[in-house]
Amino acid sequence: MPDAPFPGPLPALADPERIGALAAELAASPVGLTPILAPAELGRLSADFHDYSPVLEPLLKGLRAQLAVKVERVEQVMAVAGACARHRVPLTVRGAGTGNYGQCVPLAGGLVLDMGGLNRLRSVDPDSGVIEAESGCTLAHLDGQLMAHGRALRMAPSTYRSATLGGFIAGGSGGLGSLRWGFLRDPGHLLGLEVVTLEAEPRLLRLDAAASAPLNHAYGTNGILTALRMATTEAVAWEQVVVGFDRWEEALEASRLLPTTALLLNALCLLEAPVAAAMPWPAGCPAAGSGEHRLLLHAAPDSLEPLPGWLAARGGRILWQGRRPEPGRGRGLPLGELTWNHTTLHWRAQAPGWTYLQLLLPRPEAPLLEAVRERWGTDVLWHLEGVRHMGAPRLTALPLVRWQGPEALAELVAQCRALGAVPFDPHVITVEDGGLGVVDADQVAAKAAFDPAGLMNPGKLRGWTG
């Protein structure tokens, strides 16, 4: 972890006189904008799930926009961008606010631009399946539209039912589907962007895949994404499968080996017994028994015949299976909402004094897991997710961690790093520190090109010194 979650003092709030002048200009705009000034609504539009972090929660507490606007058309986005640039008011872009790292919390106040109304699927290429969709499309609704074309999104967060496409690209990294497809920044997923610049006379640009890369996972700090071109995959009627194991070593070995088989899987999540016991489960799925570790899978229908025997040979037994609900049609609890950071959400609902980490585990994984358990006991509980990293199956960890202060958390991170893990710190504010900890020159160059005055949520991009 860095010495502090933020490398300097928080930026000062925007000048109230500028806010007033901006609100007046927006209200008079011919494109039909309604400034939002109500404190309760501004608070809602300035929040996300950063309270998962006891480090970020007090630091970001009370930070909110001084003005907000909801848009439905690209010309409205351009009007807001131009007005903010002319009045020199900071702008923070918001999707659905499902992030966990304070991505859409406005550090310097200013204006929050709610993109949720920009939600059309513009096109689906019948041959390649490449789509162009507006950034405010919710992922589940978009997937529902793609079903008619026999296509589906490659990846989605556990917040699939509410997250937006633009928010996922700007603030996410992977999720359900990462077992097959890796991470959002891997080449071949994001094929292009439509971007509005933050200038007195905004430009509407169409970027190819290479030019789009610096805006991918940049927290919306270097350009306003209005539409995205994405690769999709064939639609599969995934079967949800819950597997029980009595021995952790067997569950871990099965999790390591399953992605190396010819079985078609889209998600793999392993929950240590205490975590499994605290989770809600889909209707018809039995609660986890004492000492029962659970493996959660999305498996293709043609994998269901060999899967039970393969698991039984390795100490696993299928406890429940059911078809994954179709997008927008199922009302029950999908198994995907027990994975990734929904696991953290459910655990913290019962144990709010806990937080979490994010780690790419070394291979083999067992020595690190055992060493951490020996040092921390039941203060660290294991939750693993299967991913594809640089073309190879890997396991990541989102361990649940009892909060014992920043020094203990830093000690745990240092131990994991020394044992070969790569941490991705969810307890910091800036884009860089939440990733590999180094400044990305391409991200900074994109900000210089598309946000030359540095007005897009100042303070979030550490490499920006303009």
VEXDREN-2710 file (C-alpha; in Angstrom, 1 decimal):
% VEXDREN-2710
k/r/px/py/pz
1/MET/0.0/0.0/0.0
2/PRO/1.2/3.6/-0.6
3/ASP/2.0/5.7/2.4
4/ALA/-1.4/7.5/2.1
5/PRO/-4.5/6.8/0.1
6/PHE/-4.1/10.1/-1.6
7/PRO/-0.8/11.7/-2.6
8/GLY/-1.7/15.2/-1.5
9/PRO/-4.5/17.5/-0.1
10/LEU/-7.9/17.1/-1.7
11/PRO/-8.6/19.8/-4.4
12/ALA/-10.6/22.8/-3.3
13/LEU/-14.3/23.0/-4.1
14/ALA/-15.4/24.9/-7.2
15/ASP/-16.2/28.6/-6.8
16/PRO/-19.9/29.0/-5.9
17/GLU/-20.2/32.0/-8.2
18/ARG/-19.0/29.8/-11.1
19/ILE/-21.5/27.1/-10.1
20/GLY/-24.3/29.7/-10.2
21/ALA/-23.3/31.0/-13.6
22/LEU/-23.0/27.5/-14.9
23/ALA/-26.4/26.5/-13.6
24/ALA/-28.0/29.5/-15.2
25/GLU/-26.4/28.8/-18.6
26/LEU/-27.5/25.1/-18.5
27/ALA/-31.1/26.1/-17.6
28/ALA/-31.2/28.4/-20.6
29/SER/-29.7/25.9/-23.0
30/PRO/-31.7/25.1/-26.1
31/VAL/-31.0/21.4/-25.8
32/GLY/-33.2/20.9/-22.8
33/LEU/-31.1/20.6/-19.7
34/THR/-32.4/20.7/-16.1
35/PRO/-29.8/21.5/-13.5
36/ILE/-30.1/19.5/-10.2
37/LEU/-29.4/21.5/-7.0
38/ALA/-31.3/19.6/-4.4
39/PRO/-28.8/18.4/-1.7
40/ALA/-30.3/15.0/-1.3
41/GLU/-30.2/14.2/-5.0
42/LEU/-26.7/15.6/-5.2
43/GLY/-25.6/13.4/-2.4
44/ARG/-27.1/10.3/-4.1
45/LEU/-25.5/11.2/-7.5
46/SER/-22.1/11.7/-5.8
47/ALA/-21.9/8.3/-4.0
48/ASP/-20.7/4.8/-4.8
49/PHE/-19.7/1.8/-2.7
50/HIS/-16.3/3.1/-1.5
51/ASP/-17.5/2.5/2.1
52/TYR/-16.3/-1.1/1.6
53/SER/-13.0/0.6/2.5
54/PRO/-12.5/1.9/6.0
55/VAL/-9.6/3.9/4.6
56/LEU/-11.6/5.7/1.9
57/GLU/-14.9/6.1/3.8
58/PRO/-13.7/8.9/6.2
59/LEU/-11.6/10.5/3.5
60/LEU/-14.5/10.8/1.0
61/LYS/-17.3/11.3/3.5
62/GLY/-19.4/14.3/2.7
63/LEU/-17.8/15.0/-0.7
64/ARG/-20.5/15.7/-3.2
65/ALA/-21.2/17.7/-6.4
66/GLN/-22.5/21.2/-6.2
67/LEU/-24.6/20.7/-9.3
68/ALA/-25.8/17.7/-11.4
69/VAL/-27.3/17.2/-14.8
70/LYS/-28.8/14.1/-16.4
71/VAL/-28.5/13.7/-20.2
72/GLU/-30.2/11.6/-22.9
73/ARG/-28.5/12.8/-26.1
74/VAL/-25.0/13.4/-27.2
75/GLU/-25.7/17.1/-28.0
76/GLN/-26.7/17.5/-24.4
77/VAL/-23.3/16.1/-23.3
78/MET/-21.5/18.5/-25.6
79/ALA/-23.5/21.4/-24.2
80/VAL/-22.6/20.5/-20.6
81/ALA/-18.9/19.9/-21.5
82/GLY/-18.6/23.2/-23.2
83/ALA/-20.3/25.1/-20.4
84/CYS/-18.1/23.5/-17.7
85/ALA/-15.0/24.3/-19.7
86/ARG/-16.0/28.0/-20.2
87/HIS/-16.8/28.4/-16.5
88/ARG/-13.9/26.3/-15.4
89/VAL/-16.0/24.0/-13.2
90/PRO/-14.9/20.4/-12.5
91/LEU/-16.9/17.7/-14.1
92/THR/-17.3/14.1/-12.9
93/VAL/-18.9/11.5/-15.1
94/ARG/-21.3/9.0/-13.5
95/GLY/-22.8/5.7/-14.7
96/ALA/-24.8/3.8/-12.2
97/GLY/-22.5/4.4/-9.2
98/THR/-21.7/0.7/-8.6
99/GLY/-18.0/1.1/-8.3
100/ASN/-16.1/0.3/-5.1
101/TYR/-13.1/2.7/-5.2
102/GLY/-14.7/6.2/-5.2
103/GLN/-14.4/6.4/-9.0
104/CYS/-17.4/8.7/-9.4
105/VAL/-17.0/10.7/-6.1
106/PRO/-16.3/14.3/-7.1
107/LEU/-13.2/15.3/-5.2
108/ALA/-13.5/19.0/-6.1
109/GLY/-17.3/19.3/-6.1
110/GLY/-18.4/20.9/-9.4
111/LEU/-20.8/19.1/-11.7
112/VAL/-21.8/15.4/-11.9
113/LEU/-22.9/14.3/-15.3
114/ASP/-25.3/11.4/-15.1
115/MET/-25.1/9.4/-18.3
116/GLY/-27.8/6.9/-17.5
117/GLY/-30.2/8.3/-20.1
118/LEU/-27.8/7.8/-23.0
119/ASN/-28.8/4.1/-23.3
120/ARG/-29.4/3.0/-26.9
121/LEU/-27.9/0.0/-28.7
122/ARG/-26.9/1.6/-31.9
123/SER/-25.9/-1.3/-34.0
124/VAL/-25.0/-5.0/-34.1
125/ASP/-22.9/-6.3/-37.0
126/PRO/-24.6/-9.5/-38.2
127/ASP/-21.3/-11.1/-39.3
128/SER/-18.9/-10.3/-36.5
129/GLY/-21.2/-9.6/-33.6
130/VAL/-19.4/-6.3/-32.9
131/ILE/-21.8/-3.8/-31.3
132/GLU/-21.9/-0.1/-30.8
133/ALA/-23.8/1.0/-27.7
134/GLU/-24.2/4.2/-25.8
135/SER/-22.4/4.4/-22.5
136/GLY/-25.4/4.6/-20.2
137/CYS/-26.8/1.2/-21.3
138/THR/-27.2/-1.1/-18.4
139/LEU/-25.4/-4.4/-19.0
140/ALA/-28.4/-6.7/-18.3
141/HIS/-30.6/-4.7/-20.6
142/LEU/-28.0/-4.6/-23.3
143/ASP/-27.5/-8.4/-23.0
144/GLY/-31.2/-8.9/-23.3
145/GLN/-31.2/-7.0/-26.6
146/LEU/-28.3/-9.0/-27.9
147/MET/-30.1/-12.3/-27.3
148/ALA/-32.2/-11.6/-30.3
149/HIS/-29.0/-11.7/-32.4
150/GLY/-27.6/-14.8/-30.7
151/ARG/-24.9/-12.8/-29.0
152/ALA/-23.9/-11.8/-25.5
153/LEU/-21.4/-9.6/-23.6
154/ARG/-18.1/-11.2/-23.0
155/MET/-17.7/-10.0/-19.4
156/ALA/-19.8/-8.4/-16.7
157/PRO/-19.4/-7.4/-13.1
158/SER/-21.5/-9.0/-10.3
159/THR/-23.5/-5.7/-10.5
160/TYR/-24.6/-6.8/-14.0
161/ARG/-28.2/-5.9/-13.3
162/SER/-27.5/-2.2/-12.6
163/ALA/-24.0/-1.3/-13.9
164/THR/-23.6/0.6/-17.2
165/LEU/-21.4/-0.2/-20.1
166/GLY/-19.5/3.1/-19.9
167/GLY/-19.0/2.7/-16.2
168/PHE/-17.8/-0.8/-16.5
169/ILE/-15.1/0.2/-19.1
170/ALA/-14.1/3.3/-17.2
171/GLY/-14.1/1.9/-13.7
172/GLY/-14.1/-1.9/-13.9
173/SER/-11.5/-4.5/-14.9
174/GLY/-13.3/-7.9/-15.2
175/GLY/-15.8/-10.2/-13.6
176/LEU/-18.1/-12.9/-14.8
177/GLY/-16.6/-14.1/-18.1
178/SER/-13.0/-13.3/-17.1
179/LEU/-12.4/-17.0/-16.8
180/ARG/-12.7/-17.2/-20.6
181/TRP/-11.9/-13.7/-21.7
182/GLY/-9.4/-12.2/-19.3
183/PHE/-9.7/-8.5/-18.5
184/LEU/-11.2/-5.5/-20.1
185/ARG/-7.9/-4.0/-21.0
186/ASP/-6.8/-7.0/-22.9
187/PRO/-6.6/-6.3/-26.6
188/GLY/-9.7/-7.3/-28.6
189/HIS/-12.5/-6.3/-26.2
190/LEU/-12.8/-2.6/-26.6
191/LEU/-12.7/-1.8/-30.3
192/GLY/-13.5/1.9/-30.3
193/LEU/-15.0/4.9/-28.5
194/GLU/-17.0/7.9/-29.2
195/VAL/-15.7/10.7/-26.9
196/VAL/-16.7/14.3/-26.1
197/THR/-13.8/16.5/-25.1
198/LEU/-14.0/19.0/-22.2
199/GLU/-13.2/22.2/-24.1
200/ALA/-15.0/25.5/-24.6
201/GLU/-15.9/24.2/-28.1
202/PRO/-16.1/20.5/-27.4
203/ARG/-15.2/18.0/-30.1
204/LEU/-17.0/14.7/-30.8
205/LEU/-14.3/12.2/-31.7
206/ARG/-14.4/8.6/-32.9
207/LEU/-11.4/6.7/-31.7
208/ASP/-10.1/3.3/-32.9
209/ALA/-9.0/0.5/-30.6
210/ALA/-5.4/1.8/-30.1
211/ALA/-6.5/5.4/-29.4
212/SER/-9.2/4.1/-27.0
213/ALA/-6.9/2.1/-24.8
214/PRO/-5.7/5.0/-22.6
215/LEU/-9.4/5.8/-21.7
216/ASN/-10.0/2.2/-20.7
217/HIS/-10.0/1.9/-16.9
218/ALA/-9.1/5.6/-16.4
219/TYR/-12.1/6.3/-14.0
220/GLY/-13.5/8.8/-16.5
221/THR/-10.7/11.3/-16.0
222/ASN/-9.6/11.9/-19.6
223/GLY/-12.6/12.0/-21.8
224/ILE/-16.4/11.7/-21.7
225/LEU/-17.4/8.3/-23.2
226/THR/-20.7/8.6/-25.1
227/ALA/-20.6/5.3/-27.1
228/LEU/-18.5/2.2/-27.2
229/ARG/-17.7/-0.4/-29.9
230/MET/-17.3/-3.8/-28.2
231/ALA/-16.6/-7.4/-29.3
232/THR/-19.3/-9.8/-28.1
233/THR/-19.4/-13.6/-27.9
234/GLU/-21.9/-16.3/-28.8
235/ALA/-24.9/-16.6/-26.5
236/VAL/-24.7/-19.7/-24.2
237/ALA/-27.5/-20.9/-21.9
238/TRP/-25.2/-21.1/-18.9
239/GLU/-26.1/-23.5/-16.2
240/GLN/-25.4/-22.4/-12.6
241/VAL/-23.7/-25.1/-10.5
242/VAL/-23.0/-25.2/-6.8
243/VAL/-20.4/-27.8/-5.7
244/GLY/-19.6/-28.8/-2.1
245/PHE/-16.2/-29.9/-0.7
246/ASP/-15.3/-31.1/2.7
247/ARG/-11.5/-30.4/2.3
248/TRP/-10.1/-27.1/1.3
249/GLU/-7.1/-28.6/-0.4
250/GLU/-9.4/-30.6/-2.7
251/ALA/-11.6/-27.6/-3.5
252/LEU/-8.5/-25.5/-4.3
253/GLU/-7.0/-28.2/-6.6
254/ALA/-10.3/-28.6/-8.4
255/SER/-10.4/-24.8/-8.9
256/ARG/-6.9/-24.9/-10.4
257/LEU/-7.6/-27.8/-12.7
258/LEU/-11.1/-27.2/-14.0
259/PRO/-10.0/-24.3/-16.3
260/THR/-7.4/-26.6/-18.0
261/THR/-10.0/-29.1/-19.1
262/ALA/-12.1/-29.0/-22.3
263/LEU/-15.2/-28.2/-20.3
264/LEU/-16.7/-24.8/-21.3
265/LEU/-17.0/-22.6/-18.3
266/ASN/-17.7/-18.9/-18.0
267/ALA/-17.2/-18.3/-14.2
268/LEU/-15.5/-20.0/-11.3
269/CYS/-15.7/-18.8/-7.7
270/LEU/-14.4/-20.6/-4.6
271/LEU/-15.7/-19.6/-1.1
272/GLU/-14.0/-20.8/2.1
273/ALA/-16.5/-22.5/4.4
274/PRO/-17.2/-19.5/6.8
275/VAL/-17.8/-17.3/3.8
276/ALA/-20.1/-19.9/2.1
277/ALA/-22.1/-20.2/5.4
278/ALA/-22.9/-16.5/5.4
279/MET/-24.1/-16.2/1.8
280/PRO/-27.7/-16.2/0.7
281/TRP/-28.4/-18.9/-1.9
282/PRO/-30.8/-19.2/-4.9
283/ALA/-34.2/-20.7/-4.3
284/GLY/-33.8/-24.5/-3.9
285/CYS/-30.1/-24.4/-3.2
286/PRO/-29.4/-25.7/0.4
287/ALA/-27.5/-23.5/2.8
288/ALA/-23.9/-24.4/3.3
289/GLY/-23.2/-26.9/6.0
290/SER/-20.6/-26.5/8.7
291/GLY/-17.1/-26.8/7.3
292/GLU/-18.4/-27.0/3.7
293/HIS/-16.4/-25.1/1.1
294/ARG/-18.3/-24.2/-2.0
295/LEU/-17.3/-23.9/-5.7
296/LEU/-19.7/-21.8/-7.9
297/LEU/-19.7/-22.4/-11.6
298/HIS/-21.3/-21.2/-14.8
299/ALA/-21.1/-24.3/-17.1
300/ALA/-22.2/-24.8/-20.7
301/PRO/-25.0/-27.4/-21.2
302/ASP/-22.5/-29.8/-23.0
303/SER/-20.3/-29.8/-19.9
304/LEU/-23.0/-31.1/-17.5
305/GLU/-22.6/-34.8/-18.5
306/PRO/-18.8/-35.2/-17.6
307/LEU/-18.8/-32.6/-14.8
308/PRO/-20.2/-34.6/-11.9
309/GLY/-17.8/-37.5/-12.4
310/TRP/-14.8/-35.2/-12.8
311/LEU/-15.8/-33.4/-9.5
312/ALA/-16.5/-36.6/-7.6
313/ALA/-13.0/-37.9/-8.4
314/ARG/-11.6/-34.8/-6.7
315/GLY/-13.8/-34.8/-3.6
316/GLY/-16.6/-32.5/-4.9
317/ARG/-20.4/-33.1/-5.1
318/ILE/-22.9/-31.1/-7.0
319/LEU/-25.5/-29.7/-4.5
320/TRP/-27.6/-27.7/-6.9
321/GLN/-27.9/-26.5/-10.4
322/GLY/-30.3/-24.3/-12.3
323/ARG/-30.4/-22.3/-15.5
324/ARG/-29.0/-18.8/-15.3
325/PRO/-31.9/-16.3/-15.5
326/GLU/-32.3/-14.6/-18.8
327/PRO/-31.4/-10.9/-18.8
328/GLY/-34.2/-8.9/-17.4
329/ARG/-36.5/-11.9/-16.9
330/GLY/-35.4/-13.7/-13.8
331/ARG/-36.4/-12.3/-10.4
332/GLY/-34.5/-14.8/-8.2
333/LEU/-31.0/-14.4/-6.9
334/PRO/-28.5/-15.2/-9.7
335/LEU/-25.5/-17.2/-8.7
336/GLY/-23.3/-14.4/-10.1
337/GLU/-24.4/-12.1/-7.3
338/LEU/-22.5/-14.3/-4.8
339/THR/-19.3/-13.7/-6.7
340/TRP/-16.7/-11.0/-7.1
341/ASN/-17.5/-8.0/-4.9
342/HIS/-21.1/-9.1/-4.3
343/THR/-19.4/-11.6/-1.9
344/THR/-18.0/-8.7/0.0
345/LEU/-21.4/-7.0/-0.1
346/HIS/-23.2/-10.0/1.5
347/TRP/-20.5/-10.5/4.1
348/ARG/-20.3/-6.9/5.1
349/ALA/-24.1/-6.8/5.6
350/GLN/-23.6/-9.2/8.5
351/ALA/-20.1/-8.1/9.6
352/PRO/-19.6/-4.4/8.8
353/GLY/-16.2/-4.3/10.6
354/TRP/-14.6/-6.2/7.7
355/THR/-13.1/-5.0/4.4
356/TYR/-11.3/-6.8/1.5
357/LEU/-8.3/-6.9/-0.8
358/GLN/-7.7/-7.8/-4.4
359/LEU/-4.8/-10.1/-5.4
360/LEU/-3.5/-11.9/-8.4
361/LEU/-2.2/-15.1/-6.8
362/PRO/1.1/-16.7/-7.6
363/ARG/1.3/-20.3/-8.9
364/PRO/1.1/-22.5/-6.9
365/GLU/-1.3/-20.7/-4.7
366/ALA/-1.4/-23.0/-1.6
367/PRO/1.9/-21.8/0.0
368/LEU/0.6/-18.2/0.1
369/LEU/-2.9/-19.2/1.3
370/GLU/-1.4/-21.3/4.1
371/ALA/1.2/-18.7/5.2
372/VAL/-1.5/-16.0/5.4
373/ARG/-3.8/-18.4/7.4
374/GLU/-0.9/-19.2/9.8
375/ARG/-0.2/-15.5/10.4
376/TRP/-3.8/-14.1/10.5
377/GLY/-6.0/-17.1/11.4
378/THR/-9.7/-16.4/10.9
379/ASP/-9.1/-12.6/10.4
380/VAL/-8.6/-13.4/6.7
381/LEU/-11.1/-15.6/4.9
382/TRP/-10.5/-16.7/1.4
383/HIS/-12.7/-16.0/-1.7
384/LEU/-11.1/-16.9/-5.0
385/GLU/-12.1/-16.2/-8.6
386/GLY/-10.9/-17.9/-11.7
387/VAL/-9.5/-15.7/-14.5
388/ARG/-7.5/-15.8/-17.7
389/HIS/-4.3/-13.8/-17.4
390/MET/-1.9/-13.3/-20.3
391/GLY/-3.6/-16.4/-21.9
392/ALA/-3.3/-18.7/-19.0
393/PRO/-5.7/-19.8/-16.3
394/ARG/-5.0/-18.1/-13.0
395/LEU/-6.7/-17.6/-9.6
396/THR/-7.3/-14.2/-8.1
397/ALA/-8.3/-13.5/-4.5
398/LEU/-10.7/-11.1/-3.0
399/PRO/-10.1/-12.1/0.6
400/LEU/-12.3/-10.8/3.4
401/VAL/-10.2/-9.0/6.0
402/ARG/-11.2/-8.1/9.6
403/TRP/-10.4/-4.4/9.9
404/GLN/-7.6/-3.9/12.5
405/GLY/-6.3/-0.6/11.3
406/PRO/-4.2/0.6/8.3
407/GLU/-0.9/-0.7/9.8
408/ALA/-2.3/-4.3/9.9
409/LEU/-3.7/-4.0/6.4
410/ALA/-0.4/-2.8/5.1
411/GLU/1.4/-5.7/6.8
412/LEU/-1.0/-8.1/5.2
413/VAL/-0.5/-6.6/1.7
414/ALA/3.3/-6.6/2.2
415/GLN/3.2/-10.3/3.2
416/CYS/1.1/-11.2/0.2
417/ARG/3.5/-9.3/-2.1
418/ALA/6.5/-10.9/-0.6
419/LEU/4.9/-14.3/-1.2
420/GLY/4.5/-13.5/-4.9
421/ALA/1.0/-12.0/-5.2
422/VAL/0.3/-8.9/-7.2
423/PRO/-2.0/-6.6/-5.1
424/PHE/-4.5/-4.2/-6.7
425/ASP/-5.3/-1.8/-3.9
426/PRO/-8.9/-0.9/-3.4
427/HIS/-8.1/1.5/-0.5
428/VAL/-6.6/4.4/-2.6
429/ILE/-8.1/7.3/-4.5
430/THR/-6.0/7.6/-7.7
431/VAL/-6.2/5.5/-10.9
432/GLU/-2.6/4.6/-10.7
433/ASP/-2.4/3.5/-7.1
434/GLY/-5.5/1.3/-7.6
435/GLY/-3.6/-0.5/-10.5
436/LEU/0.1/-1.3/-10.7
437/GLY/1.1/1.9/-8.9
438/VAL/2.9/3.5/-11.8
439/VAL/1.9/6.5/-13.9
440/ASP/0.6/5.6/-17.3
441/ALA/2.0/8.2/-19.8
442/ASP/-0.7/7.3/-22.4
443/GLN/-3.5/8.1/-19.9
444/VAL/-1.9/11.4/-19.1
445/ALA/-1.4/12.2/-22.8
446/ALA/-5.1/11.5/-23.5
447/LYS/-6.1/13.8/-20.7
448/ALA/-3.9/16.6/-22.2
449/ALA/-5.6/16.0/-25.5
450/PHE/-9.2/15.7/-24.4
451/ASP/-9.3/17.6/-21.1
452/PRO/-6.6/20.2/-21.5
453/ALA/-7.6/22.3/-18.4
454/GLY/-7.7/19.2/-16.2
455/LEU/-11.3/19.6/-15.1
456/MET/-12.4/16.0/-15.2
457/ASN/-12.6/15.0/-11.5
458/PRO/-9.3/16.7/-10.5
459/GLY/-7.2/14.6/-8.1
460/LYS/-8.1/11.2/-9.5
461/LEU/-5.2/10.9/-12.0
462/ARG/-1.9/11.1/-10.1
463/GLY/0.2/11.6/-13.2
464/TRP/-1.6/14.8/-14.2
465/THR/0.3/17.9/-13.1
466/GLY/-1.2/20.4/-15.5
END
